[in-house]
């Protein structure tokens, strides 16, 4: 296979894309792009490069029929700065290779995530892992922000005092909060990156990690534009239905009354939500 150089990706290498108040995402390296995908898919035929339209059509076919191995031929490496609580969600995607800064060897920086006032909200009563859409009142938000900053400041002062007193760094760090920023190099193939984006761009994902996913999606468009467009069209904006839901849709398309649905309760609510949102749930 010929070496793949993607000019749009070359132009953004090492560019820092800011995320949150102090975080960022940088593309530091990539291996392959759309051309690598079609080369891998056609290797058994020994065919040369075809037109962009034909290549995009092949990529779309592979995406729709879940032929994933050609997408694994493309690899992206990111340098990411993110709060530890975001990193703990992120690391659940175990198909990547990660090297993170170590608090055993390095002095951690005095950098903490402080949410904007618009992102401070009460716990959702019907979503155990999320917040309400309505932010706190201005006075309440200011009080919460003050408490967060004060706690971060005290924790770092205690950490610095322990380090200065000679305590081992691996122990001195243990009281630092989840809002502390960390950094890592994160390398992942395109197939598994699309899986990450499918889950972390979903409206049910925490907002902070969604913001990182949005930036990574933008960068991925530069590396593999045809593959990313196909992913957005066939996966990200698609809806999957269960067998029971498909039966209900067929019944409705045949003229059946929605009020006579065989689906009840939560099952019917999920179907109606899918029909309203047009997004994968």
Secondary structure, DSSP 4 states (H G I P E B T S, - for coil): -PPP--HHHHHHTT--EEETTTEEEEEEEEE--HHHHHHHHTTTTT-----HHHHHHHHHHHHHTT--GGGGG-EEEEEEEEEHHHHHHHTT-TTSEEEE--TTTSPPPS-B----GGG-EEEPSS-TT-EEEEEPPHHHHHHHHHHHHHHHHHHHHHHHHHHHTT--HHHHGGG--TTBEEEEEEEEEHHHHHHHHHHHSSTTS-HHHHHHHHHHHHHHHHH-HHHHHHHIIIIIT-----HHHHHHHHHHHTT--GGG-S--HHHHHHHHHHHHH-S--
